Amino acid sequence: MITFYVSQEEKISQFLAKLQLITFAESLGRIETMITYPTTQTHADIPQKLRESYGLTPDLLRLSVGFEGPQDLILDLKTALQVFEEIF
């Protein structure tokens, strides 16, 4: 499990849409690589102030790495991350 923050939370939906190999999912309990956006999924029903006190801010994503090849995952992430212009 990898948790990371992005520089522009307003571009998260664009980032998720660009992923080809990695699946956007609510549950991370499978053998494939999956990504979740806790703010709108798993923790959406928790009041914002409480959720953020846990560190679950709107710029946070969680990635559960599965069995795919490392180079394939890197390429998928690298391509999708291009939506956050200042990263590159």
C-alpha positions as CSV (number, residue, x, y, z in Angstrom):
1,M,0.0,0.0,0.0
2,I,1.3,3.4,-1.0
3,T,-0.3,6.7,0.1
4,F,0.6,9.8,-1.8
5,Y,-0.4,13.4,-2.2
6,V,-0.9,15.3,-5.4
7,S,-0.2,19.0,-6.1
8,Q,-3.6,19.8,-7.6
9,E,-6.5,18.0,-6.1
10,E,-8.9,19.5,-8.8
11,K,-7.1,17.3,-11.4
12,I,-7.5,14.0,-9.6
13,S,-10.5,12.9,-11.7
14,Q,-8.4,13.6,-14.9
15,F,-5.5,11.6,-13.4
16,L,-7.8,8.6,-12.6
17,A,-9.3,8.7,-16.1
18,K,-5.9,8.4,-17.7
19,L,-4.9,5.3,-15.9
20,Q,-5.1,2.3,-18.2
21,L,-3.7,-0.6,-16.2
22,I,-4.4,0.5,-12.7
23,T,-8.1,0.1,-11.6
24,F,-9.9,2.9,-9.7
25,A,-11.8,1.0,-7.1
26,E,-13.3,1.3,-3.6
27,S,-11.9,-1.9,-2.3
28,L,-8.2,-2.6,-2.5
29,G,-8.3,-6.2,-1.6
30,R,-7.6,-8.0,-4.9
31,I,-4.4,-9.1,-6.6
32,E,-4.5,-6.4,-9.3
33,T,-3.1,-2.9,-8.7
34,M,-5.9,-0.6,-7.6
35,I,-6.2,3.0,-6.6
36,T,-8.7,4.7,-4.3
37,Y,-9.6,8.3,-3.5
38,P,-10.6,8.1,0.2
39,T,-12.2,11.6,0.3
40,T,-15.0,10.6,-2.1
41,Q,-15.0,6.8,-1.5
42,T,-14.1,4.9,1.6
43,H,-14.2,7.8,4.0
44,A,-16.8,10.1,2.3
45,D,-19.3,9.6,5.1
46,I,-16.9,10.8,7.8
47,P,-17.2,14.6,8.5
48,Q,-14.5,16.5,6.7
49,K,-12.8,17.9,9.8
50,L,-12.5,14.5,11.4
51,R,-11.4,12.9,8.2
52,E,-8.7,15.5,7.7
53,S,-7.6,15.0,11.3
54,Y,-6.7,11.4,10.3
55,G,-4.6,12.8,7.4
56,L,-7.2,11.9,4.8
57,T,-7.1,15.2,2.9
58,P,-8.6,15.9,-0.5
59,D,-5.2,15.7,-2.2
60,L,-4.5,12.1,-1.0
61,L,-4.7,8.9,-3.0
62,R,-4.0,5.3,-2.0
63,L,-2.4,2.8,-4.3
64,S,-2.4,-1.0,-3.6
65,V,0.2,-2.6,-5.8
66,G,-0.7,-5.9,-7.3
67,F,1.0,-8.5,-9.4
68,E,1.5,-6.6,-12.7
69,G,5.0,-5.9,-14.0
70,P,6.8,-3.0,-12.4
71,Q,7.6,-1.3,-15.7
72,D,4.0,-1.5,-16.8
73,L,2.9,0.1,-13.5
74,I,5.5,2.8,-13.8
75,L,4.5,3.7,-17.3
76,D,0.8,3.8,-16.4
77,L,1.5,6.1,-13.4
78,K,4.0,8.3,-15.4
79,T,1.5,8.8,-18.2
80,A,-1.4,9.6,-15.8
81,L,0.7,11.9,-13.7
82,Q,1.3,14.2,-16.6
83,V,-2.0,15.9,-15.8
84,F,-0.2,17.5,-12.8
85,E,1.9,19.9,-14.9
86,E,4.3,21.0,-12.3
87,I,5.5,17.4,-11.6
88,F,7.2,17.3,-15.0
